[in-house]
Structure formats: C-alpha cells, structure tokens
Amino acid sequence: MRITPLKAVRLKCLEDCMCGAFNEVKACSSISCNLWKFRLNKHPFTKKNRNDPFLQESNFEGLENKSAKEVIKIIENKK
C-alpha cells in the first residue's frame, strides 16, 4: 500500500508523538518541529491552505501548556 508523503507525516505525528489522539495532532504546539506545518495532511503553501488558522505558527505561541481542547477552542475563535 502506497501512501502520500503528507499522509506519512500525519501518521508519524499521530503514532509517534500524540499516541493516536487526533485532537492532540491538531493542537500540537511544537512549532519548532520540521513536520509541524504538514501535520494536518494539508500542504501549507498552497493558496487554499495558506490562511488556515491551524497552520499559522503565530496562533500557537504561548499555548504550550494548554490542553488540546483549550488550544483548539482558542484557535477556532481566531477565525
């Protein structure tokens, strides 16, 4: 079975870092990780995804110690 590079990144984040918790991947605040912008199985540099609030590093600054639920709520309110 072949998977795309974006799906491979998503699986790595999901399995290796976030223990299978989808919300944790979405709320990941490890913006220094080279894979961070690709974790949502979206290419961050396409016009369609460029303004996605979950792909903007600045939205995650200062949220390192918050739960995934809190992070998602905060970022969704920025839309």
Secondary structure as GFF3:
##gff-version 3
##sequence-region A 1 79
A	DSSP	alpha_helix	5	12	.	.	.	ID=ss1
A	DSSP	pi_helix	13	17	.	.	.	ID=ss2
A	DSSP	alpha_helix	22	26	.	.	.	ID=ss3
A	DSSP	three_ten_helix	36	38	.	.	.	ID=ss4
A	DSSP	three_ten_helix	53	55	.	.	.	ID=ss5
A	DSSP	three_ten_helix	57	60	.	.	.	ID=ss6
A	DSSP	alpha_helix	68	77	.	.	.	ID=ss7
###
